[in-house]
Amino acid sequence: MKLIKSIFYVLIISSLSACSMKSVKLAHANDPDLIKVCRHAFIDWRAASHMVDFYNFKCAQRAIEQGYLLGDSNLSSKDFSIPEAPSGKTWNEALALKELSADRITREKYGYILAVLEMKYRAKISKAKSELESGKITKEEFDNIKEEASEAFYGVPTT
């Protein structure tokens, strides 16, 4: 009976999550044999596919600046703009979810907003980790930066 319950819980949890992995190939303008692949994956039941599209779009933008050509018309035809947050606020996960739930933003825009938040969070943590490892900041300063980055992402204190 315990085994059946365990399997049941795993199935329920699995059905509530979603994973999306997509890739985009770009060929260099001067050398078509030179290929760049942008590939990302996310697990989020509301917006994984749109988050992956946004990450691949940003990756493709960087590759295009280096002379690569985007052949994926699906990616190039999408509007990846991020809407302004309401009332002069700053986007965070809680605000984006509130706006999605009220149908003031689409699931697609919600995914793009989460992708931007994730990128900013990772950049802050990566920089702080580098500074900690090089001795520029203390462990306490690192923990404070990590807490601030989490609050900026989630929109609520995380402790």
ROTIDO-318697 format. One record per residue: residue in one letter; x, y, z of N, C-alpha, C, O in turn. Coordinates in steps of 0.05 Angstrom, whole numbers. Each point is the difference from the previous one (the first is absolute). Layout:
<'a' <X Y Z> <X Y Z> <X Y Z> <X Y Z>>
...
END
This chain:
<'m' <16 -24 0> <-16 24 0> <17 25 0> <-6 20 -14>>
<'k' <28 -20 30> <18 23 0> <13 5 -27> <3 23 -8>>
<'l' <4 -45 -6> <11 3 -27> <-19 13 -19> <7 17 -16>>
<'i' <-32 -25 17> <-21 12 -17> <-3 30 6> <-3 16 -18>>
<'k' <3 -9 44> <-3 28 8> <24 16 -11> <-3 22 -11>>
<'s' <27 -33 14> <24 13 -10> <-1 5 -30> <6 21 -10>>
<'i' <-14 -42 -5> <-3 3 -29> <-21 21 -7> <4 16 -18>>
<'f' <-26 -17 33> <-21 20 -5> <10 28 4> <-5 18 -16>>
<'y' <20 -13 38> <11 27 5> <20 9 -22> <0 23 -8>>
<'v' <16 -42 -1> <19 7 -21> <-15 7 -26> <8 19 -13>>
<'l' <-28 -34 7> <-16 6 -24> <-14 28 2> <-1 15 -19>>
<'i' <-10 -9 42> <-13 26 4> <20 23 -3> <-5 19 -14>>
<'i' <28 -22 27> <21 21 -1> <10 3 -29> <4 22 -9>>
<'s' <0 -44 -4> <9 0 -28> <-20 14 -18> <8 15 -18>>
<'s' <-33 -19 23> <-21 12 -17> <-2 30 4> <-10 14 -17>>
<'l' <19 -4 40> <-1 28 6> <24 16 -11> <-1 24 0>>
<'s' <22 -38 -7> <23 14 -11> <1 -4 -30> <-13 -17 -12>>
<'a' <29 34 0> <4 -2 -29> <29 7 -6> <13 15 14>>
<'c' <-4 -27 -35> <28 5 -9> <-1 7 -29> <-16 -11 -15>>
<'s' <32 30 7> <2 7 -28> <30 3 -7> <15 14 14>>
<'m' <-8 -27 -35> <27 3 -11> <-3 6 -30> <-13 -15 -14>>
<'k' <26 36 5> <0 7 -28> <28 9 -8> <16 8 17>>
<'s' <-11 -10 -43> <26 9 -10> <-4 15 -26> <-20 -4 -14>>
<'v' <39 22 9> <-1 16 -24> <28 -1 -12> <20 3 14>>
<'k' <-18 -8 -40> <26 -1 -14> <4 25 -17> <-19 9 -13>>
<'l' <43 1 14> <7 23 -16> <25 -6 -16> <19 -12 11>>
<'a' <-18 20 -36> <24 -4 -16> <14 27 -4> <-13 20 -2>>
<'h' <39 -20 2> <15 25 -3> <-2 10 -29> <0 -16 -19>>
<'a' <-3 42 17> <-4 13 -27> <23 -6 -19> <-4 -3 -24>>
<'n' <28 3 35> <24 -3 -17> <8 -29 -4> <15 -7 -18>>
<'d' <-24 -11 36> <8 -28 -1> <-24 -17 9> <-3 -5 24>>
<'p' <-14 -3 -43> <-24 -16 7> <5 -25 16> <-18 -11 12>>
<'d' <43 1 -14> <7 -24 16> <4 6 29> <1 -18 17>>
<'l' <2 44 -10> <4 8 28> <-28 4 12> <-15 18 -7>>
<'i' <8 -36 25> <-27 -1 11> <1 7 30> <18 -9 15>>
<'k' <-38 24 -6> <-4 6 28> <-27 -11 8> <-20 3 -15>>
<'v' <19 -17 37> <-26 -11 10> <-6 13 27> <16 0 18>>
<'c' <-40 10 -16> <-11 11 25> <-20 -21 10> <-19 -7 -14>>
<'r' <24 -3 38> <-17 -21 11> <-5 6 29> <19 3 16>>
<'h' <-44 -2 -8> <-7 5 28> <-23 -18 8> <-16 -9 -16>>
<'a' <14 5 42> <-23 -15 12> <-8 13 26> <16 11 14>>
<'f' <-42 -13 -9> <-11 10 25> <-22 -19 10> <-13 -14 -15>>
<'i' <10 15 41> <-22 -15 12> <-17 20 15> <7 10 21>>
<'d' <-30 -5 -32> <-20 17 12> <-27 -6 -13> <-2 3 -25>>
<'w' <-18 -11 39> <-24 -9 -12> <-16 22 -14> <-18 -6 -16>>
<'r' <23 31 22> <-15 22 -12> <13 11 -25> <-14 8 -19>>
<'a' <41 -8 18> <12 16 -21> <27 -11 -11> <15 15 -12>>
<'a' <-10 -41 16> <26 -11 -8> <6 5 -30> <22 9 -6>>
<'s' <-41 -14 -11> <5 3 -29> <7 29 -7> <18 5 -16>>
<'h' <-32 14 28> <5 28 -7> <27 10 12> <13 17 -12>>
<'m' <-6 -28 35> <26 7 12> <22 -10 -17> <20 14 -5>>
<'v' <-22 -38 -5> <20 -11 -18> <2 16 -26> <22 6 -9>>
<'d' <-45 1 -2> <0 17 -24> <15 26 5> <16 9 -17>>
<'f' <-21 4 40> <13 25 6> <31 -3 3> <15 15 -11>>
<'y' <-7 -36 25> <28 -6 4> <14 -5 -27> <21 10 -6>>
<'n' <-34 -26 -11> <11 -6 -27> <1 25 -17> <19 4 -15>>
<'f' <-39 14 18> <0 25 -15> <24 17 8> <13 12 -17>>
<'k' <-8 -10 44> <23 16 9> <26 -12 -9> <18 15 -8>>
<'c' <-16 -41 8> <24 -14 -9> <4 6 -30> <22 5 -9>>
<'a' <-44 -7 -6> <1 5 -29> <8 29 -6> <15 5 -19>>
<'q' <-25 14 35> <8 28 -3> <30 3 2> <12 14 -16>>
<'r' <0 -26 37> <29 1 3> <15 -12 -23> <20 11 -9>>
<'a' <-31 -33 -1> <13 -14 -23> <-2 17 -26> <19 2 -15>>
<'i' <-42 11 11> <-4 18 -23> <20 23 1> <11 8 -21>>
<'e' <-5 2 45> <20 22 3> <28 -10 -8> <17 16 -7>>
<'q' <-13 -42 8> <26 -12 -7> <0 -9 -29> <19 -13 -9>>
<'g' <-40 19 -7> <0 -6 -28> <-16 -25 -8> <1 -8 -23>>
<'y' <-15 -4 41> <-16 -23 -6> <-27 8 -11> <-10 22 5>>
<'l' <-3 -40 -20> <-26 5 -12> <-21 -18 13> <5 -24 3>>
<'l' <-28 35 3> <-21 -15 12> <-19 -10 -22> <-11 15 -15>>
<'g' <9 -42 13> <-17 -11 -20> <-28 -8 11> <-17 -8 -15>>
<'d' <14 9 41> <-25 -8 13> <-20 23 -1> <0 18 16>>
<'s' <-19 -20 -35> <-20 21 -4> <-19 1 24> <-11 21 5>>
<'n' <7 -43 8> <-18 -1 24> <11 19 22> <-15 15 12>>
<'l' <41 -17 -8> <12 17 21> <2 29 -8> <-5 18 16>>
<'s' <11 -13 -42> <3 28 -9> <-26 14 -3> <0 25 -2>>
<'s' <-22 -39 1> <-26 13 -5> <-14 7 27> <-21 12 -1>>
<'k' <32 -21 23> <-13 5 26> <7 28 11> <21 11 -5>>
<'d' <-40 0 20> <5 25 14> <9 -6 29> <-16 -7 17>>
<'f' <42 11 -12> <11 -7 26> <1 24 18> <15 0 20>>
<'s' <-29 21 -26> <0 24 17> <-13 -6 27> <-18 -17 2>>
<'i' <27 30 18> <-10 -3 27> <-18 24 6> <9 23 -3>>
<'p' <-34 -27 11> <-17 22 6> <9 15 25> <14 -11 17>>
<'e' <-22 36 -16> <7 16 24> <-16 -12 24> <-23 -8 -3>>
<'a' <36 8 26> <-13 -9 24> <-21 21 8> <4 23 -5>>
<'p' <-26 -32 17> <-21 19 7> <8 20 21> <16 -6 18>>
<'s' <-27 30 -19> <3 21 20> <28 6 8> <6 6 23>>
<'g' <12 -7 -43> <28 7 5> <15 -20 18> <22 6 9>>
<'k' <-33 -29 -5> <13 -21 16> <21 -13 -17> <3 5 -24>>
<'t' <12 -22 37> <21 -16 -13> <-10 -29 -1> <-12 -10 19>>
<'w' <16 -3 -42> <-9 -28 -3> <14 -18 20> <23 3 6>>
<'n' <-38 -21 6> <10 -22 15> <-20 -23 -4> <-21 3 -13>>
<'e' <28 -27 23> <-17 -23 -6> <-28 3 11> <-20 -7 -13>>
<'a' <17 18 38> <-26 3 12> <-18 19 -16> <-23 -5 -5>>
<'l' <35 27 -4> <-15 20 -15> <-8 -12 -28> <-23 4 -9>>
<'a' <42 -17 -3> <-6 -12 -27> <-22 -21 2> <-18 -1 -17>>
<'l' <19 -15 38> <-21 -20 4> <-27 13 6> <-21 -10 -10>>
<'k' <21 31 25> <-25 15 5> <-12 11 -26> <-24 -1 -5>>
<'e' <41 13 -12> <-9 11 -25> <-9 -22 -19> <-19 4 -15>>
<'l' <33 -27 15> <-9 -23 -16> <-27 -10 9> <-18 -5 -16>>
<'s' <14 2 42> <-25 -10 11> <-23 19 -6> <-23 -9 -2>>
<'a' <29 35 0> <-21 19 -6> <-3 4 -30> <-15 18 -9>>
<'d' <28 -34 -7> <0 2 -30> <9 27 -10> <-9 9 -22>>
<'r' <27 4 36> <11 26 -10> <26 -4 -16> <9 18 -13>>
<'i' <2 -42 16> <23 -8 -18> <-6 -29 -9> <-14 -15 13>>
<'t' <26 8 -35> <-3 -27 -11> <19 -19 13> <19 8 14>>
<'r' <-24 -34 -17> <18 -20 10> <28 3 -13> <21 -5 12>>
<'e' <-21 13 -37> <24 4 -15> <17 23 13> <24 -4 5>>
<'k' <-37 27 0> <14 22 12> <9 -7 29> <21 9 8>>
<'y' <-37 -24 6> <7 -9 26> <26 -16 -1> <18 4 17>>
<'g' <-16 -22 -36> <24 -16 -4> <25 18 -6> <21 -5 10>>
<'y' <-25 25 -27> <22 18 -6> <9 16 24> <23 4 5>>
<'i' <-43 5 11> <7 15 25> <16 -18 19> <20 8 11>>
<'l' <-29 -33 -8> <14 -18 18> <28 -6 -10> <19 -2 15>>
<'a' <-16 1 -42> <27 -5 -11> <18 24 6> <24 -4 7>>
<'v' <-34 28 -10> <16 24 6> <8 0 30> <23 6 7>>
<'l' <-42 -12 10> <5 0 29> <21 -21 6> <19 5 16>>
<'e' <-21 -28 -29> <20 -22 5> <27 9 -10> <20 -6 14>>
<'m' <-18 19 -37> <26 9 -10> <13 20 19> <23 -1 6>>
<'k' <-39 20 4> <10 20 19> <9 -13 26> <21 7 11>>
<'y' <-37 -26 -1> <7 -14 24> <27 -15 -3> <18 2 17>>
<'r' <-16 -17 -39> <25 -15 -4> <24 18 -3> <22 -7 10>>
<'a' <-26 30 -24> <23 18 -3> <9 12 27> <24 1 5>>
<'k' <-43 6 12> <7 11 26> <15 -21 17> <20 5 13>>
<'i' <-31 -30 -13> <12 -21 16> <28 -7 -11> <18 -5 16>>
<'s' <-16 3 -42> <26 -7 -12> <21 21 7> <23 -7 7>>
<'k' <-30 32 -10> <19 22 7> <7 -1 29> <24 2 7>>
<'a' <-43 -5 10> <5 -1 29> <18 -24 7> <17 2 17>>
<'k' <-22 -25 -29> <15 -24 5> <29 4 -8> <19 -8 14>>
<'s' <-15 21 -37> <27 6 -9> <14 19 19> <24 -4 6>>
<'e' <-38 24 3> <11 19 20> <7 -13 26> <19 7 13>>
<'l' <-36 -26 -4> <5 -14 24> <25 -17 -2> <17 0 17>>
<'e' <-15 -15 -40> <23 -17 -4> <26 16 -3> <22 -11 7>>
<'s' <-23 35 -17> <24 17 -3> <6 16 25> <20 14 1>>
<'g' <-37 -16 19> <4 15 25> <-9 28 0> <5 15 19>>
<'k' <-19 -6 -40> <-10 28 -1> <-23 5 19> <-5 22 9>>
<'i' <-10 -44 -3> <-23 3 19> <2 -23 20> <12 -21 -5>>
<'t' <-25 24 28> <-1 -20 20> <-23 -19 -4> <-17 5 -17>>
<'k' <16 -27 31> <-22 -19 -1> <-26 13 8> <-21 -5 -12>>
<'e' <22 22 32> <-24 15 9> <-10 18 -22> <-24 2 -5>>
<'e' <42 12 -9> <-8 18 -22> <-12 -17 -23> <-20 8 -12>>
<'f' <32 -31 7> <-10 -18 -21> <-29 -9 7> <-17 1 -17>>
<'d' <13 -9 42> <-26 -8 9> <-21 22 -2> <-23 -5 -8>>
<'n' <31 30 14> <-18 23 -3> <-7 4 -30> <-23 5 -6>>
<'i' <43 -6 -11> <-5 3 -29> <-19 -22 -10> <-18 5 -15>>
<'k' <23 -29 24> <-17 -23 -8> <-29 4 10> <-19 -5 -15>>
<'e' <16 15 39> <-27 6 11> <-14 22 -16> <-23 -3 -7>>
<'e' <38 24 1> <-11 22 -16> <-8 -9 -28> <-21 7 -10>>
<'a' <37 -24 -2> <-6 -11 -27> <-24 -17 1> <-17 1 -18>>
<'s' <14 -17 39> <-24 -17 3> <-25 16 3> <-21 -5 -12>>
<'e' <23 26 29> <-23 18 4> <-8 14 -26> <-23 4 -5>>
<'a' <43 4 -10> <-6 14 -26> <-13 -19 -19> <-18 8 -15>>
<'f' <26 -34 15> <-12 -19 -17> <-28 -7 9> <-19 2 -16>>
<'y' <15 -10 41> <-25 -9 9> <-20 22 8> <-24 -4 -2>>
<'g' <34 27 9> <-17 22 8> <-9 0 29> <-15 17 8>>
<'v' <26 -36 7> <-6 -2 28> <25 -9 15> <17 -13 -12>>
<'p' <-14 21 37> <23 -10 15> <0 -30 1> <-20 -13 2>>
<'t' <44 2 -4> <2 -30 -1> <9 -12 26> <5 -24 2>>
<'t' <-1 41 19> <7 -11 26> <-22 3 20> <3 -8 23>>
END
